[in-house]
Amino acid sequence: MLGNDIVDLDDAETAVGAQHPRFDARVFGPLERDAIARAKDERRLRWATWAAKEAAFKAARRLDAATSFCPLRFEVAWLSPARASVAHAARRFEVEVEDLPGALHAIGRWEGESTGDVLSGAGLVSALAPASRESQAPSDAARQLARVRLATWLGVEARRITVTHDGRLPGLRLDGAVVDASLSFSHHGRYAAFACRLRGGHLAR
């Protein structure tokens, strides 16, 4: 089970001091707050920790659709600047965080699931979605990016790939047939991103 989250570090709401005074206490546990306070780059670690929680939550929701996002219940332990273990209830999730120009992209997966092919990507919304559909641009951009990247990866035309939704969870179809995949989207500020794991490995071309 897979989840992702992207944070635009140039967005006004991620600026130092832009959050509510009680923001950290509401979303980070004591150990997380201590790590952030001691970090050389406090701002980066704050939002990397937030993104790790969001990515783990999306993966957890695929295991149990009733999972709600209570940030304090997703406990982040950093193994390196780019890798974390996130505990939630009795489960753990592995999260990797990629540094992009002005953004962070986190991808999390349930530790109990075997490894498999994972494709991910991030891009500027302005370059991915039509300006005429500005109100839908971020979500459109994430879906378009996924379709194009998956098509290239699988060696098929993008028009053959469709993104669907089963309730709140996105799904994938190829030529109308359901693909056994775990798919996650995220957008924030200028960026849109996706992560996809094909549980059966590479699809037949």
ChimeraX attribute file (.defattr): number of C-alpha atoms within 10 A of each C-alpha:
attribute: neighborCount
match mode: 1-to-1
recipient: residues
	/A:1	24
	/A:2	28
	/A:3	31
	/A:4	31
	/A:5	29
	/A:6	30
	/A:7	26
	/A:8	21
	/A:9	20
	/A:10	13
	/A:11	14
	/A:12	11
	/A:13	12
	/A:14	17
	/A:15	11
	/A:16	9
	/A:17	8
	/A:18	10
	/A:19	12
	/A:20	9
	/A:21	9
	/A:22	8
	/A:23	10
	/A:24	17
	/A:25	13
	/A:26	12
	/A:27	18
	/A:28	22
	/A:29	16
	/A:30	11
	/A:31	12
	/A:32	20
	/A:33	18
	/A:34	11
	/A:35	16
	/A:36	20
	/A:37	14
	/A:38	10
	/A:39	13
	/A:40	10
	/A:41	10
	/A:42	15
	/A:43	15
	/A:44	19
	/A:45	21
	/A:46	19
	/A:47	19
	/A:48	29
	/A:49	27
	/A:50	21
	/A:51	24
	/A:52	33
	/A:53	34
	/A:54	24
	/A:55	30
	/A:56	32
	/A:57	28
	/A:58	27
	/A:59	25
	/A:60	26
	/A:61	18
	/A:62	20
	/A:63	13
	/A:64	10
	/A:65	13
	/A:66	9
	/A:67	13
	/A:68	12
	/A:69	15
	/A:70	13
	/A:71	17
	/A:72	17
	/A:73	17
	/A:74	26
	/A:75	22
	/A:76	27
	/A:77	17
	/A:78	18
	/A:79	11
	/A:80	10
	/A:81	13
	/A:82	14
	/A:83	19
	/A:84	23
	/A:85	23
	/A:86	26
	/A:87	18
	/A:88	18
	/A:89	9
	/A:90	5
	/A:91	12
	/A:92	20
	/A:93	28
	/A:94	20
	/A:95	30
	/A:96	22
	/A:97	23
	/A:98	16
	/A:99	13
	/A:100	14
	/A:101	9
	/A:102	12
	/A:103	21
	/A:104	21
	/A:105	28
	/A:106	30
	/A:107	29
	/A:108	32
	/A:109	27
	/A:110	23
	/A:111	15
	/A:112	11
	/A:113	11
	/A:114	9
	/A:115	13
	/A:116	12
	/A:117	12
	/A:118	17
	/A:119	15
	/A:120	19
	/A:121	16
	/A:122	22
	/A:123	17
	/A:124	18
	/A:125	24
	/A:126	15
	/A:127	12
	/A:128	18
	/A:129	21
	/A:130	13
	/A:131	12
	/A:132	8
	/A:133	10
	/A:134	12
	/A:135	9
	/A:136	12
	/A:137	19
	/A:138	25
	/A:139	18
	/A:140	19
	/A:141	27
	/A:142	26
	/A:143	23
	/A:144	20
	/A:145	25
	/A:146	28
	/A:147	21
	/A:148	15
	/A:149	16
	/A:150	19
	/A:151	17
	/A:152	12
	/A:153	13
	/A:154	13
	/A:155	12
	/A:156	14
	/A:157	13
	/A:158	17
	/A:159	11
	/A:160	13
	/A:161	20
	/A:162	19
	/A:163	15
	/A:164	14
	/A:165	9
	/A:166	7
	/A:167	8
	/A:168	10
	/A:169	15
	/A:170	16
	/A:171	19
	/A:172	21
	/A:173	15
	/A:174	17
	/A:175	10
	/A:176	10
	/A:177	11
	/A:178	13
	/A:179	17
	/A:180	15
	/A:181	20
	/A:182	21
	/A:183	26
	/A:184	28
	/A:185	27
	/A:186	24
	/A:187	25
	/A:188	18
	/A:189	18
	/A:190	18
	/A:191	25
	/A:192	31
	/A:193	29
	/A:194	29
	/A:195	24
	/A:196	24
	/A:197	22
	/A:198	18
	/A:199	18
	/A:200	11
	/A:201	13
	/A:202	13
	/A:203	13
	/A:204	6
	/A:205	7
